[in-house]
Amino acid sequence: MKDSATYAAKAIQLIDSGKPIKAYPRDQALAYLNWTIGKSKLTTSPADAITELLKVAKIESDVKKNPQLYLDLAAAYEAGPRAKLSKEYTDSLNPADKTETDHSKVILENLNRVIDNQIDAMARAAAFTSDATKKKEIVTDLAALYKYRNKDASDANVTELVASVVSKPIPEPPTPITSLPTTTPATTPAGTPATNNGGNGATNGGAKPAGNNLTNTSNTGGNKAGTGAATGTQSGSSKPAASPTPLTKKPRLNHRRG
């Protein structure tokens, strides 16, 4: 894979210098070559792979409609920034009782924004998948992650996301924040019960994370986009409510090309 990436980089240089291409249209050739480079970094440098894969998704070619591209992108988010932030979040909890700290809340917000981008990538993979069986597998794992971020979401909301996602620009990697935004409590009219739409980020737009059940979310191989601690069922806990409840079930998201 390393040799392939090296040849791909040299080929891109030749194309950019004006070298004519016979086998593929220029944009399609560039898309495949950049995809090769991106895939080569999935295991060793997943954060860098995100940049390359996003580049492919923005090139107008048939490649941007290949569901595997977005599964690779979801895997890069999983093994790269999500794994890093998940560890930082766990390490930042109060060592005495594992409750949240001001610092952990900032890390969690950054982590949730990365997960929102992973959700977007998985939704695009589902949208471009024509095989019914494979699409069902992707949607099942997507739904688990989406419902973690949007606690009141239904299967219908997931279906709507898949149907509309390709009409929207693909999001850039989120810019890390160093402090939580200051919010002003909304005034609820007398007699009107407050509502909670759940979730936030690139999906429903709310401001409160759906939860902080994040213990170990990385896939060391970088080739899967597992949903980590975002799924499973919560168990009771004697710890304070702010303490994240570990989740043990990790669903599979292994949808590779045959």
LINZI-V600864 format. One record per run of one state. SS is the DSSP state (H for helix, E for strand, - for the rest). FROM is the first residue (numbers start at 1). TO is the last residue. If there is no record, write none. Layout:
BEGIN
ss->SS from->FROM to->TO
ss->SS from->FROM to->TO
END
This chain:
BEGIN
ss->- from->1 to->1
ss->H from->2 to->16
ss->- from->17 to->25
ss->H from->26 to->40
ss->- from->41 to->45
ss->H from->46 to->57
ss->- from->58 to->61
ss->H from->62 to->65
ss->- from->66 to->66
ss->H from->67 to->92
ss->- from->93 to->101
ss->H from->102 to->128
ss->- from->129 to->131
ss->H from->132 to->149
ss->- from->150 to->154
ss->H from->155 to->167
ss->- from->168 to->199
ss->E from->200 to->200
ss->- from->201 to->206
ss->E from->207 to->207
ss->- from->208 to->227
ss->H from->228 to->230
ss->- from->231 to->258
END
